[in-house]
Amino acid sequence: MSGLPISVEKLSYSYPDGRLALDGVTFRVAAGERVALVGANGAGKSTLILHLNGILTGQGDVQVGELMVRKNALKEIRQRVGLLFQDPDDQLFCPTVGEDVAFGPRNLGLKEPEVQERVHDCLTRVGLHGFDGRFVYHLSVGEKKRAALAGVLAMNPGVLALDEPSASLDPRGRRELLALLKGIDSTMLVVTHDLEFARELCPRSIVMSGGKVVADKPTAELLGDAALLTEHGLA
């Protein structure tokens, strides 16, 4: 699936303890656009992306393509929006890499030849060709991240929501992930503290602070705004 547009309108969300995590967040992302979500810890970034496929539900509107994120549309929404967690161990739950990547397509009811074709294709795309039978717990952190991404890509999503994708990677792993993501045509919303990674991957950045959008501008322009970066804990 090619990239899908995202629309978030006046989205608010409070945690069970009453703490306000999102406060009237509004923005739009065009189909195929890559946008970084940046801000200090506790700004609401990770909470926000969990609303894109209905893991969390706040007040306001979230739309992916022509579909509103509503309870009755979650099955289709979760096929459209692939979420990559910061810690791949939170995402990989099958014993082998091949089984993990096949899990989503099998749940879609695809025939086994098509499932295996997707497994082969997605492992090849992420640089893990031949890893089908490898045990997940034998993988490095970078390999686990790529295996988790392969599982997301196997669902052919129109939107990728990535939570700190470069975290815990060594320089080589970071470069390889960056090159891989640049070759994917899905719409991307990338939560990251790595501003250089944001600059290399995302032409546009949204700054969040206190659950609100406080800036939305080209990433290169953002990185040149020392006062803004300092004010919101990014420098």
C-alpha positions in Angstrom: 0.0 0.0 0.0 1.3 3.4 -0.9 1.4 6.2 1.7 -1.9 7.4 3.2 -2.6 10.9 4.6 -3.1 11.4 8.4 -5.3 14.0 10.0 -5.4 14.7 13.8 -7.9 17.2 15.0 -8.2 18.6 18.6 -7.0 15.4 20.1 -6.8 15.3 23.9 -6.1 12.3 26.2 -5.7 11.9 30.0 -4.0 9.0 31.7 -6.1 7.0 34.3 -4.5 9.0 37.1 -6.0 12.2 35.5 -2.7 13.6 34.2 -3.3 15.4 30.8 -1.0 13.8 28.2 -2.4 15.4 25.0 -4.0 18.8 24.9 -5.9 19.7 21.7 -3.3 18.3 19.3 -4.0 19.2 15.6 -1.9 18.5 12.5 -2.0 16.9 9.1 0.5 14.7 7.3 0.3 14.3 3.5 0.4 10.9 1.8 4.0 9.7 1.6 5.4 12.5 3.8 8.0 11.7 6.5 7.5 13.8 9.7 9.5 13.7 12.9 7.8 14.1 16.3 10.3 15.6 18.7 10.2 17.0 22.2 11.5 16.3 25.7 10.4 13.2 27.7 6.8 13.4 28.7 5.8 15.7 25.9 3.2 13.3 24.6 4.9 12.0 21.5 4.6 8.2 22.1 1.1 8.6 23.5 0.1 10.4 20.3 1.2 7.7 17.9 -0.6 5.1 20.0 -3.8 6.9 18.9 -3.1 6.3 15.2 -4.2 2.6 15.3 -6.6 2.8 18.3 -4.3 1.3 21.0 -5.3 4.5 22.9 -8.5 6.5 22.3 -8.8 10.1 23.4 -11.2 12.9 22.6 -11.0 14.4 19.2 -10.6 13.0 15.7 -7.9 10.9 14.1 -8.2 9.9 10.4 -6.1 7.7 8.3 -6.9 7.9 4.6 -10.7 8.2 4.4 -11.2 6.1 7.6 -11.8 7.6 11.0 -10.1 5.8 13.9 -13.2 4.3 15.5 -13.9 1.1 17.3 -15.8 -0.3 14.4 -13.0 0.3 12.0 -10.0 -0.9 14.1 -9.4 -4.1 12.1 -8.9 -2.2 8.9 -7.1 0.7 10.6 -4.5 -1.7 12.1 -3.8 -3.1 8.7 -3.2 0.4 7.4 -1.0 1.7 10.4 2.1 -0.2 11.3 3.5 0.7 14.7 7.2 0.0 15.6 7.9 0.0 19.3 11.0 1.5 20.8 12.0 -1.9 22.3 11.8 -4.7 19.7 11.4 -7.2 22.6 7.9 -5.7 23.1 7.0 -6.6 19.5 8.7 -10.0 18.8 6.9 -12.8 20.4 7.3 -15.9 18.2 10.3 -18.2 18.6 11.7 -17.7 15.1 12.0 -14.7 12.8 10.0 -16.3 10.0 7.2 -17.2 12.3 7.0 -13.7 13.7 6.9 -12.0 10.3 4.3 -14.5 9.1 2.0 -13.9 12.1 0.2 -10.8 10.8 -0.4 -12.0 7.2 -1.7 -15.3 8.5 -4.1 -13.5 10.7 -5.4 -11.7 7.6 -6.3 -15.1 6.3 -3.9 -15.1 3.4 -3.0 -18.4 1.8 0.3 -19.9 2.9 2.2 -19.3 -0.4 1.4 -15.6 -0.2 2.3 -15.5 3.5 5.7 -17.1 2.7 6.2 -14.7 -0.2 5.6 -11.7 2.1 8.0 -13.2 4.7 10.7 -13.7 2.1 10.2 -10.2 0.5 10.1 -8.3 3.8 13.1 -10.1 5.3 15.1 -9.3 2.2 14.0 -5.6 2.3 15.3 -5.2 5.8 18.6 -7.0 5.1 17.7 -10.3 6.9 17.5 -12.6 3.9 17.9 -16.2 5.1 17.0 -15.4 8.8 13.6 -17.2 8.6 14.7 -20.0 10.9 16.8 -17.9 13.3 15.7 -17.8 16.9 14.7 -14.3 17.9 16.7 -14.4 21.1 19.9 -15.0 19.2 19.6 -11.7 17.3 21.5 -8.4 18.1 19.4 -5.3 19.0 19.8 -4.0 15.4 18.7 -7.3 13.9 15.7 -7.4 16.3 14.7 -3.9 15.2 14.9 -5.0 11.6 13.0 -8.2 12.2 10.2 -6.2 14.0 10.1 -3.8 11.1 9.8 -6.7 8.7 6.8 -7.9 10.6 5.2 -4.5 10.3 6.0 -4.2 6.6 4.5 -7.7 6.0 1.1 -6.1 6.7 1.7 -3.7 3.8 0.8 -0.5 5.8 0.1 2.9 4.3 1.4 4.5 7.5 4.4 3.7 9.7 4.5 5.1 13.2 8.0 4.6 14.6 8.9 5.1 18.3 12.7 6.0 18.7 13.8 3.7 15.8 17.5 4.7 16.2 17.7 4.1 20.0 20.3 1.5 21.1 21.8 1.1 17.7 25.5 1.4 17.0 26.6 3.7 14.2 26.5 1.0 11.5 23.0 -0.2 12.6 21.8 3.4 12.6 23.1 4.0 9.0 21.5 0.8 7.8 18.1 1.6 9.4 18.2 5.1 7.9 18.9 3.8 4.4 16.1 1.2 4.8 13.5 3.7 5.9 14.4 6.1 3.1 13.5 3.4 0.7 10.0 2.9 2.0 7.1 4.9 0.4 4.7 4.7 3.4 3.8 7.9 5.2 6.0 8.1 8.3 5.5 9.7 11.7 8.8 9.2 13.6 9.2 9.8 17.3 12.8 10.6 18.0 15.3 12.3 20.4 17.9 11.9 17.7 17.7 15.2 15.9 20.4 14.3 13.4 18.4 11.2 12.5 15.3 13.4 12.1 17.3 15.8 9.8 18.5 12.9 7.6 15.1 11.2 7.4 12.3 13.7 7.8 12.1 17.0 5.9 9.5 18.3 8.4 9.4 18.2 12.2 6.6 18.8 14.8 7.8 19.9 18.2 5.6 18.8 21.2 5.8 20.1 24.7 3.3 19.6 27.6 1.0 17.6 25.3 0.7 20.4 22.8 2.2 21.1 19.3 4.4 24.2 19.9 6.2 24.2 16.5 5.7 22.7 13.0 8.4 23.6 10.5 11.1 22.2 8.2 13.6 20.1 10.1 16.6 22.1 8.9 14.9 25.3 10.1 14.1 23.8 13.4 17.7 22.7 14.0 18.8 26.3 13.3 16.5 27.7 16.0 18.7 27.4 19.1 16.2 29.3 21.3 13.3 27.0 20.4 15.5 23.9 20.9 16.6 25.1 24.4 13.1 26.2 25.5 11.7 22.8 24.8 14.5 20.6 26.1 16.0 19.6 22.8 19.4 21.2 23.3 
